[in-house]
Amino acid sequence: MNYYNKKYKEIVSGKDLETIIKDRHKEGKDYPVTIYKGGDIASEFMTEQRRWEIVSFVDRKLRSVDEVWIFETDDYYNSWWTQGEIISLMYIKAGNGVKALPKIIVYKFDDENNRMIIEEKNTDEEKSVFIPDMPLELHIEMARYFANADAGRQGNENMKNMRLLRSLGTIFQRIAFWQTKRIQKKYMQSDIMSDIMKDMTFSDYKKSIYSHVYEESFTENRIVTCPNPNCQTDRQQKKMTIKAIKDFANPQVIRDFIQSNSEMNGRRHKDEIEARGFFSISPTVMTNIIKNREWKCPKCGSGKKIKIDDSHYRWWPIRLGQITGPNNVIIEELENWVFEE
């Protein structure tokens, strides 16, 4: 994990994090290290589903590595993306137990001695203390987000059906529930989501029907954070710490993370919705922003030019011999838009 901060980069005497990690292993320069720097896999104006797709990608990477490094700067835990890394480790612990966690190494600044130090979390007990437990209710909700955002699992063709179920009566919802259970038992391979579905009750199913992941805004609205450092949004005013993340007597931190991009509990600014420092932009509003090549923050009024930056893609599987994607496509191309430097 790498959330670099200029102040700390100067303190480590020009050595980058990759070199520091390699030097600690006998393989030296041949030791494989993966670091995603700012903008490598994420950008602004992505859909909420796309943001969660990247978090699910990080979750997959965390399950495949021997050790995870946390470059613990004073602003590390205030980033939505780095919170996603910690919460993904909590998700792994909740679903597979503490033994499934990789070794955790915290690289941080020692204020008293004005130097960087390394703390290793090797034992199950050390990892369990550092990575908090995730309540079952939120573990199930995280499974819904991953199931509907992960590139290898997302079922975009079922989104409309789930929204349709909301308008039907209890009898039809129960029929759909038992059909889902039948399919799970007969066809689904054993993984976290199928294991959760195995024990799912009808009450759980109804919660799933009304989950935010099936809202049209989850797949269509674009999410943006104001780049103005003086913009006083909720998230920029609220500084996060590891202590706050670890304090799960009230698991509000996870709820804030899950809901941070959505319109849940958000405040409307004309046609844009502010939810904890993020702005959710509808397709209609986004069309006008693209036309003007500029986004103006509804909160502080500052404007920033935007430009197109390549594309990303959404997969629509074939069901019963029918193409399910818009305009009869299997691979839907979505434009990436970013702020100009």
Secondary structure, DSSP 8 states (H G I E B T S, - for coil): -----HHHHHHTTT--HHHHHHHTSTTGGGS------TTSS--SSEEHHHHHHHHHHHHHHHHH-SEEEEEE-TTGGGSHHHHHHHHHHHHHHHHH-GGGS-EEEEEEEETTTTEEEEEEE-SHHHHHHHS----HHHHHHHHHHHHTTSTTT--GGGHHHHHHHHTS-HHHHHHHHHHHHHHHHHH--SSHHHHHHHT--HHHHHHHHT-GGGSHHHHH-EEEE---TT---HHHHS---HHHHH--SSTHHHHHHHHTTSSTT-EEETTEEEETTEEEE-HHHHHHHHHHTEEE-TTT--EEEEEEEEEEEEE--EETTEE-SGGG-SEEEEEEEEE--
